[in-house]
């Protein structure tokens, strides 16, 4: 196996400080663990209001937010994040709801200027590809 040379970044993977906003406990914990295994630092929150409070207190490279959540949903969260920092990189995720298909949720997120969207369920590799593209 060829050893890497100084300055060779072909195998370099940028690690991010990520704010994760997901109301489903099991899904949030799975994403947190999986992203942590990839080397990212993840701060998890259960809703948009909690996420906005954490965002104001820290510096994040990226926000991953669900769209349909109680208290403050992803749409409200995205709008407020953009007000706080228009350059924030945002990935919107959604599996839709009983009355709202995920495609509609993600169309709304796109219209608000998110950087990437992913429909649930997705693979960690697909999420990691979105993260890598946003950090490039």
Residue pairs with C-beta under 8 A, 6 or more apart in sequence:
4 10
4 11
13 38
13 39
13 132
14 132
14 135
14 136
15 38
15 39
15 40
15 41
16 40
16 41
16 61
16 62
16 131
16 135
17 40
17 41
17 43
17 58
17 59
17 60
17 61
17 62
18 35
18 40
18 41
18 42
18 43
18 60
18 61
18 62
18 63
18 64
18 131
19 43
19 45
19 51
19 54
19 55
19 58
19 60
19 62
19 63
19 64
20 28
20 31
20 32
20 35
20 42
20 43
20 44
20 45
20 63
20 64
20 65
21 45
21 46
21 47
21 48
21 50
21 51
21 63
21 64
21 65
21 66
21 69
21 74
21 77
22 28
22 31
22 44
22 45
22 46
22 64
22 65
22 66
22 69
22 93
23 46
23 47
23 66
23 68
23 69
23 70
24 66
25 46
27 120
28 44
28 46
29 44
31 42
31 44
31 64
31 124
31 127
32 42
32 44
34 124
34 127
35 42
35 124
35 127
35 128
35 131
36 42
38 124
38 128
40 131
43 54
43 58
43 60
45 51
45 54
46 69
47 69
47 70
47 71
47 72
48 65
48 69
48 71
48 72
48 73
48 74
48 76
48 77
48 80
49 71
49 72
50 71
51 63
51 65
51 72
51 77
52 72
52 77
52 80
52 81
52 84
55 63
55 81
55 84
55 88
56 84
60 88
61 89
61 135
62 88
62 89
62 90
62 91
62 131
62 134
62 135
63 81
63 88
63 89
63 90
63 91
64 90
64 91
64 93
64 127
65 74
65 77
65 78
65 90
65 91
65 92
65 93
66 74
66 92
66 93
66 94
67 73
67 74
67 75
67 92
67 93
67 94
67 105
67 106
67 108
67 109
68 74
68 94
68 96
68 97
68 100
68 105
69 77
72 80
74 92
74 94
74 105
74 109
75 108
75 109
75 112
78 90
78 92
78 109
78 112
78 113
78 114
79 112
81 88
81 90
82 88
82 112
82 113
89 115
89 134
89 135
90 113
90 114
90 115
90 116
91 114
91 115
91 116
91 117
91 118
91 127
91 130
91 131
91 134
92 105
92 106
92 109
92 110
92 114
92 116
92 117
92 118
93 117
93 118
93 119
93 120
93 122
93 127
94 102
94 105
94 106
94 109
94 117
94 119
94 120
95 102
95 119
95 120
95 121
96 102
96 103
96 104
96 105
97 105
102 119
102 120
103 119
106 117
106 119
109 117
110 117
115 134
116 130
116 133
116 134
118 126
118 127
118 130
